[in-house]
Amino acid sequence: MNDENVYWDWRAMQRDGLYPSILAIGDSWFWYPFPGGSLITRLGRLVARKQHTVLVLGNNGAEAFDYVEGKYRKAVREALRLHGSALSAVFISGGGNDFAGFNDLRPLLNDDCAQATTAAACFRTGASSGTLDWLMDKMMASYRTLIGQIMASTPPGTHILLHNYDYARPSGRGVFGKKSAWLKPALDNARVPAALQQACINYLIDRFSAELQAMVAIDPARIWRVDSVGTLADKHWANELHPKSSGFRKIATTCWRPVLRRLGLA
């Protein structure tokens, strides 16, 4: 399966006699299967003029842990072994699924947030299992492992690009107009006031963004965070977690393209 220079299947790439110059390890923002494509299809078009070929690993629903210890561990390591020495860049989209589903988000929230007046007051605190601090530590441990594997398998000039999504909308909208099983159900179950629900999601994304920026400090010459928060309006969202085609295009051109150009990738 491929879309011009973007391949989601290694064998299809081989049949076309191609090898990847960019590896994209990601979740549904790289794998979104609906018309208009995902973020990676937009990024593929940006890097096409530099004759880059993109191989995508991961899948819808992937969590950060899956890339280093879970179901995609073998594929990631094999791709780095086979192609690492020739890669110009590795794009990473991961972490959103670690806190986006009902069973992921609900445990992070206090039992009853009805009296809360700030987003921070809705979240469990401390380092014990199930808190936001615990989750971020767990996610970033996976990021550090993945970044270490990439850096050990690629030349010093290979860039690693991370991104922080955008402020997802707790609208209750799921795929194809169905009710969501992601954000709003968890917030409603915790009795988060309606006026605070968007602030709670923003709080999560801001915390995630700060953690990614700490990953950049590992090697600022090689690791880049593409900051896309605050880019999309309500009209750009197809559902709670995924932009429409116009939204992916806006993030690609507004946020990713300047970074890709600076690195000589687009």
Contacts in CASP RR format, 6 or more apart in sequence:
PFRMAT RR
TARGET T0000
AUTHOR 0000-0000-0000
METHOD contacts of the structure
MODEL  1
MNDENVYWDWRAMQRDGLYPSILAIGDSWFWYPFPGGSLITRLGRLVARK
QHTVLVLGNNGAEAFDYVEGKYRKAVREALRLHGSALSAVFISGGGNDFA
GFNDLRPLLNDDCAQATTAAACFRTGASSGTLDWLMDKMMASYRTLIGQI
MASTPPGTHILLHNYDYARPSGRGVFGKKSAWLKPALDNARVPAALQQAC
INYLIDRFSAELQAMVAIDPARIWRVDSVGTLADKHWANELHPKSSGFRK
IATTCWRPVLRRLGLA
1 7 0 8 1.000
1 8 0 8 1.000
1 9 0 8 1.000
1 12 0 8 1.000
2 8 0 8 1.000
2 9 0 8 1.000
2 12 0 8 1.000
2 13 0 8 1.000
2 16 0 8 1.000
3 37 0 8 1.000
3 41 0 8 1.000
4 44 0 8 1.000
4 45 0 8 1.000
4 48 0 8 1.000
5 44 0 8 1.000
5 47 0 8 1.000
5 48 0 8 1.000
5 52 0 8 1.000
5 53 0 8 1.000
5 54 0 8 1.000
6 24 0 8 1.000
6 40 0 8 1.000
6 41 0 8 1.000
6 43 0 8 1.000
6 44 0 8 1.000
6 54 0 8 1.000
6 56 0 8 1.000
7 13 0 8 1.000
7 18 0 8 1.000
7 20 0 8 1.000
7 53 0 8 1.000
7 54 0 8 1.000
7 55 0 8 1.000
7 56 0 8 1.000
8 31 0 8 1.000
8 56 0 8 1.000
10 55 0 8 1.000
10 79 0 8 1.000
13 19 0 8 1.000
13 20 0 8 1.000
13 53 0 8 1.000
13 55 0 8 1.000
18 53 0 8 1.000
19 53 0 8 1.000
19 83 0 8 1.000
19 86 0 8 1.000
20 53 0 8 1.000
20 54 0 8 1.000
20 55 0 8 1.000
20 79 0 8 1.000
20 83 0 8 1.000
20 86 0 8 1.000
20 87 0 8 1.000
21 51 0 8 1.000
21 52 0 8 1.000
21 53 0 8 1.000
21 54 0 8 1.000
21 86 0 8 1.000
21 87 0 8 1.000
21 88 0 8 1.000
21 89 0 8 1.000
22 47 0 8 1.000
22 52 0 8 1.000
22 53 0 8 1.000
22 54 0 8 1.000
22 55 0 8 1.000
22 87 0 8 1.000
22 88 0 8 1.000
22 89 0 8 1.000
22 90 0 8 1.000
22 91 0 8 1.000
22 265 0 8 1.000
23 54 0 8 1.000
23 55 0 8 1.000
23 57 0 8 1.000
23 79 0 8 1.000
23 80 0 8 1.000
23 83 0 8 1.000
23 84 0 8 1.000
23 87 0 8 1.000
23 89 0 8 1.000
23 90 0 8 1.000
23 91 0 8 1.000
24 30 0 8 1.000
24 40 0 8 1.000
24 43 0 8 1.000
24 54 0 8 1.000
24 55 0 8 1.000
24 56 0 8 1.000
24 57 0 8 1.000
24 90 0 8 1.000
24 91 0 8 1.000
24 92 0 8 1.000
24 93 0 8 1.000
25 56 0 8 1.000
25 57 0 8 1.000
25 58 0 8 1.000
25 67 0 8 1.000
25 72 0 8 1.000
25 76 0 8 1.000
25 90 0 8 1.000
25 91 0 8 1.000
25 92 0 8 1.000
25 93 0 8 1.000
25 94 0 8 1.000
25 146 0 8 1.000
26 40 0 8 1.000
26 56 0 8 1.000
26 57 0 8 1.000
26 58 0 8 1.000
26 59 0 8 1.000
26 62 0 8 1.000
26 67 0 8 1.000
26 91 0 8 1.000
26 92 0 8 1.000
26 93 0 8 1.000
26 94 0 8 1.000
27 58 0 8 1.000
27 59 0 8 1.000
27 60 0 8 1.000
27 61 0 8 1.000
27 62 0 8 1.000
27 63 0 8 1.000
27 93 0 8 1.000
27 94 0 8 1.000
27 95 0 8 1.000
27 96 0 8 1.000
27 97 0 8 1.000
28 38 0 8 1.000
28 60 0 8 1.000
28 61 0 8 1.000
28 62 0 8 1.000
28 97 0 8 1.000
28 241 0 8 1.000
28 242 0 8 1.000
29 38 0 8 1.000
29 39 0 8 1.000
29 40 0 8 1.000
29 93 0 8 1.000
29 163 0 8 1.000
29 165 0 8 1.000
29 242 0 8 1.000
29 248 0 8 1.000
30 38 0 8 1.000
30 39 0 8 1.000
30 40 0 8 1.000
30 56 0 8 1.000
30 58 0 8 1.000
30 91 0 8 1.000
30 93 0 8 1.000
31 38 0 8 1.000
31 40 0 8 1.000
31 56 0 8 1.000
31 58 0 8 1.000
31 59 0 8 1.000
31 60 0 8 1.000
31 62 0 8 1.000
32 38 0 8 1.000
32 39 0 8 1.000
32 60 0 8 1.000
32 242 0 8 1.000
32 248 0 8 1.000
33 60 0 8 1.000
34 175 0 8 1.000
34 238 0 8 1.000
35 245 0 8 1.000
36 245 0 8 1.000
36 248 0 8 1.000
37 245 0 8 1.000
37 248 0 8 1.000
38 248 0 8 1.000
39 93 0 8 1.000
39 248 0 8 1.000
39 251 0 8 1.000
39 252 0 8 1.000
39 256 0 8 1.000
40 54 0 8 1.000
40 56 0 8 1.000
40 91 0 8 1.000
40 93 0 8 1.000
41 248 0 8 1.000
42 248 0 8 1.000
42 249 0 8 1.000
42 251 0 8 1.000
42 252 0 8 1.000
42 253 0 8 1.000
42 256 0 8 1.000
43 54 0 8 1.000
43 91 0 8 1.000
43 252 0 8 1.000
43 256 0 8 1.000
43 260 0 8 1.000
44 52 0 8 1.000
44 54 0 8 1.000
45 252 0 8 1.000
46 252 0 8 1.000
46 253 0 8 1.000
46 256 0 8 1.000
46 257 0 8 1.000
46 260 0 8 1.000
46 265 0 8 1.000
46 266 0 8 1.000
47 54 0 8 1.000
47 260 0 8 1.000
47 265 0 8 1.000
47 266 0 8 1.000
49 266 0 8 1.000
50 264 0 8 1.000
50 265 0 8 1.000
50 266 0 8 1.000
52 88 0 8 1.000
52 265 0 8 1.000
54 91 0 8 1.000
55 79 0 8 1.000
55 83 0 8 1.000
57 67 0 8 1.000
57 72 0 8 1.000
57 75 0 8 1.000
57 76 0 8 1.000
57 79 0 8 1.000
58 66 0 8 1.000
58 67 0 8 1.000
58 72 0 8 1.000
58 75 0 8 1.000
58 76 0 8 1.000
59 72 0 8 1.000
61 97 0 8 1.000
62 71 0 8 1.000
62 72 0 8 1.000
62 94 0 8 1.000
62 97 0 8 1.000
63 94 0 8 1.000
63 95 0 8 1.000
63 96 0 8 1.000
63 97 0 8 1.000
63 98 0 8 1.000
63 142 0 8 1.000
64 94 0 8 1.000
64 95 0 8 1.000
64 98 0 8 1.000
64 139 0 8 1.000
64 142 0 8 1.000
64 143 0 8 1.000
64 146 0 8 1.000
65 98 0 8 1.000
65 138 0 8 1.000
65 139 0 8 1.000
65 142 0 8 1.000
66 72 0 8 1.000
66 73 0 8 1.000
67 73 0 8 1.000
67 76 0 8 1.000
67 92 0 8 1.000
67 94 0 8 1.000
67 142 0 8 1.000
67 146 0 8 1.000
68 76 0 8 1.000
68 142 0 8 1.000
68 145 0 8 1.000
68 146 0 8 1.000
68 149 0 8 1.000
69 142 0 8 1.000
69 145 0 8 1.000
76 146 0 8 1.000
76 149 0 8 1.000
77 149 0 8 1.000
80 149 0 8 1.000
80 150 0 8 1.000
80 153 0 8 1.000
80 154 0 8 1.000
81 153 0 8 1.000
84 153 0 8 1.000
84 154 0 8 1.000
84 158 0 8 1.000
85 153 0 8 1.000
85 154 0 8 1.000
85 155 0 8 1.000
87 154 0 8 1.000
87 155 0 8 1.000
87 158 0 8 1.000
88 157 0 8 1.000
88 158 0 8 1.000
88 159 0 8 1.000
88 265 0 8 1.000
89 158 0 8 1.000
89 159 0 8 1.000
89 160 0 8 1.000
89 161 0 8 1.000
89 263 0 8 1.000
89 265 0 8 1.000
90 150 0 8 1.000
90 154 0 8 1.000
90 158 0 8 1.000
90 159 0 8 1.000
90 160 0 8 1.000
90 161 0 8 1.000
91 161 0 8 1.000
91 163 0 8 1.000
92 143 0 8 1.000
92 146 0 8 1.000
92 160 0 8 1.000
92 161 0 8 1.000
92 162 0 8 1.000
92 163 0 8 1.000
93 163 0 8 1.000
95 139 0 8 1.000
95 208 0 8 1.000
96 165 0 8 1.000
96 208 0 8 1.000
96 241 0 8 1.000
97 104 0 8 1.000
98 104 0 8 1.000
98 135 0 8 1.000
98 138 0 8 1.000
98 139 0 8 1.000
99 105 0 8 1.000
99 108 0 8 1.000
99 135 0 8 1.000
99 204 0 8 1.000
99 208 0 8 1.000
100 168 0 8 1.000
100 182 0 8 1.000
100 183 0 8 1.000
100 240 0 8 1.000
100 241 0 8 1.000
101 181 0 8 1.000
101 182 0 8 1.000
101 183 0 8 1.000
101 186 0 8 1.000
102 181 0 8 1.000
102 182 0 8 1.000
102 185 0 8 1.000
102 186 0 8 1.000
102 189 0 8 1.000
105 182 0 8 1.000
105 183 0 8 1.000
105 186 0 8 1.000
105 187 0 8 1.000
105 204 0 8 1.000
106 186 0 8 1.000
106 189 0 8 1.000
106 190 0 8 1.000
107 124 0 8 1.000
107 130 0 8 1.000
108 123 0 8 1.000
108 124 0 8 1.000
108 130 0 8 1.000
108 131 0 8 1.000
108 132 0 8 1.000
108 135 0 8 1.000
108 204 0 8 1.000
109 122 0 8 1.000
109 123 0 8 1.000
109 124 0 8 1.000
109 186 0 8 1.000
109 187 0 8 1.000
109 190 0 8 1.000
109 192 0 8 1.000
109 200 0 8 1.000
110 116 0 8 1.000
110 121 0 8 1.000
110 122 0 8 1.000
110 123 0 8 1.000
110 124 0 8 1.000
110 190 0 8 1.000
111 190 0 8 1.000
112 190 0 8 1.000
112 191 0 8 1.000
113 121 0 8 1.000
113 122 0 8 1.000
113 190 0 8 1.000
113 191 0 8 1.000
113 192 0 8 1.000
113 193 0 8 1.000
113 196 0 8 1.000
114 191 0 8 1.000
114 193 0 8 1.000
116 122 0 8 1.000
116 192 0 8 1.000
116 193 0 8 1.000
116 196 0 8 1.000
117 196 0 8 1.000
118 196 0 8 1.000
118 199 0 8 1.000
119 196 0 8 1.000
119 199 0 8 1.000
119 200 0 8 1.000
119 202 0 8 1.000
119 203 0 8 1.000
120 203 0 8 1.000
122 190 0 8 1.000
122 192 0 8 1.000
122 196 0 8 1.000
122 200 0 8 1.000
123 131 0 8 1.000
123 132 0 8 1.000
123 200 0 8 1.000
123 203 0 8 1.000
124 130 0 8 1.000
124 131 0 8 1.000
124 132 0 8 1.000
125 131 0 8 1.000
125 132 0 8 1.000
125 133 0 8 1.000
126 133 0 8 1.000
126 134 0 8 1.000
127 133 0 8 1.000
127 134 0 8 1.000
127 137 0 8 1.000
128 134 0 8 1.000
132 204 0 8 1.000
132 207 0 8 1.000
136 207 0 8 1.000
136 208 0 8 1.000
136 211 0 8 1.000
139 208 0 8 1.000
139 211 0 8 1.000
140 211 0 8 1.000
140 214 0 8 1.000
140 215 0 8 1.000
143 162 0 8 1.000
143 211 0 8 1.000
143 212 0 8 1.000
143 215 0 8 1.000
144 215 0 8 1.000
144 218 0 8 1.000
147 160 0 8 1.000
147 215 0 8 1.000
147 218 0 8 1.000
147 223 0 8 1.000
150 158 0 8 1.000
150 160 0 8 1.000
151 160 0 8 1.000
151 219 0 8 1.000
151 222 0 8 1.000
156 222 0 8 1.000
157 222 0 8 1.000
158 222 0 8 1.000
159 222 0 8 1.000
159 223 0 8 1.000
159 224 0 8 1.000
159 263 0 8 1.000
159 265 0 8 1.000
160 222 0 8 1.000
160 223 0 8 1.000
160 224 0 8 1.000
161 224 0 8 1.000
161 225 0 8 1.000
161 226 0 8 1.000
161 256 0 8 1.000
161 259 0 8 1.000
162 212 0 8 1.000
162 215 0 8 1.000
162 216 0 8 1.000
162 223 0 8 1.000
162 224 0 8 1.000
162 225 0 8 1.000
162 226 0 8 1.000
163 212 0 8 1.000
163 225 0 8 1.000
163 226 0 8 1.000
163 227 0 8 1.000
163 228 0 8 1.000
163 255 0 8 1.000
163 256 0 8 1.000
164 205 0 8 1.000
164 208 0 8 1.000
164 209 0 8 1.000
164 212 0 8 1.000
164 225 0 8 1.000
164 226 0 8 1.000
164 227 0 8 1.000
164 228 0 8 1.000
164 229 0 8 1.000
165 205 0 8 1.000
165 208 0 8 1.000
165 228 0 8 1.000
165 229 0 8 1.000
166 205 0 8 1.000
166 228 0 8 1.000
166 229 0 8 1.000
166 230 0 8 1.000
166 231 0 8 1.000
166 232 0 8 1.000
166 243 0 8 1.000
166 251 0 8 1.000
167 198 0 8 1.000
167 201 0 8 1.000
167 202 0 8 1.000
167 205 0 8 1.000
167 229 0 8 1.000
167 230 0 8 1.000
167 232 0 8 1.000
168 183 0 8 1.000
168 201 0 8 1.000
168 205 0 8 1.000
168 237 0 8 1.000
168 240 0 8 1.000
168 241 0 8 1.000
169 183 0 8 1.000
169 198 0 8 1.000
169 201 0 8 1.000
169 234 0 8 1.000
169 237 0 8 1.000
169 240 0 8 1.000
170 183 0 8 1.000
170 184 0 8 1.000
170 187 0 8 1.000
170 197 0 8 1.000
170 198 0 8 1.000
170 200 0 8 1.000
170 201 0 8 1.000
170 240 0 8 1.000
171 180 0 8 1.000
171 184 0 8 1.000
171 237 0 8 1.000
171 239 0 8 1.000
171 240 0 8 1.000
172 179 0 8 1.000
172 180 0 8 1.000
172 182 0 8 1.000
172 183 0 8 1.000
172 184 0 8 1.000
172 185 0 8 1.000
172 239 0 8 1.000
172 240 0 8 1.000
173 179 0 8 1.000
173 180 0 8 1.000
173 237 0 8 1.000
173 238 0 8 1.000
173 239 0 8 1.000
173 240 0 8 1.000
174 180 0 8 1.000
174 181 0 8 1.000
174 182 0 8 1.000
174 239 0 8 1.000
174 240 0 8 1.000
175 238 0 8 1.000
175 239 0 8 1.000
177 239 0 8 1.000
179 185 0 8 1.000
180 239 0 8 1.000
180 240 0 8 1.000
182 240 0 8 1.000
182 241 0 8 1.000
183 197 0 8 1.000
183 201 0 8 1.000
183 240 0 8 1.000
183 241 0 8 1.000
184 197 0 8 1.000
184 240 0 8 1.000
187 197 0 8 1.000
187 200 0 8 1.000
192 200 0 8 1.000
205 229 0 8 1.000
206 229 0 8 1.000
209 225 0 8 1.000
209 227 0 8 1.000
209 229 0 8 1.000
212 225 0 8 1.000
213 225 0 8 1.000
215 223 0 8 1.000
215 225 0 8 1.000
216 223 0 8 1.000
216 224 0 8 1.000
216 225 0 8 1.000
224 259 0 8 1.000
224 263 0 8 1.000
226 255 0 8 1.000
226 256 0 8 1.000
226 259 0 8 1.000
227 255 0 8 1.000
228 251 0 8 1.000
228 254 0 8 1.000
228 255 0 8 1.000
228 256 0 8 1.000
231 250 0 8 1.000
231 251 0 8 1.000
231 254 0 8 1.000
231 255 0 8 1.000
232 243 0 8 1.000
232 247 0 8 1.000
232 250 0 8 1.000
232 251 0 8 1.000
235 246 0 8 1.000
236 243 0 8 1.000
236 244 0 8 1.000
236 246 0 8 1.000
236 247 0 8 1.000
236 250 0 8 1.000
237 243 0 8 1.000
237 244 0 8 1.000
237 247 0 8 1.000
238 244 0 8 1.000
243 250 0 8 1.000
243 251 0 8 1.000
257 266 0 8 1.000
260 266 0 8 1.000
END
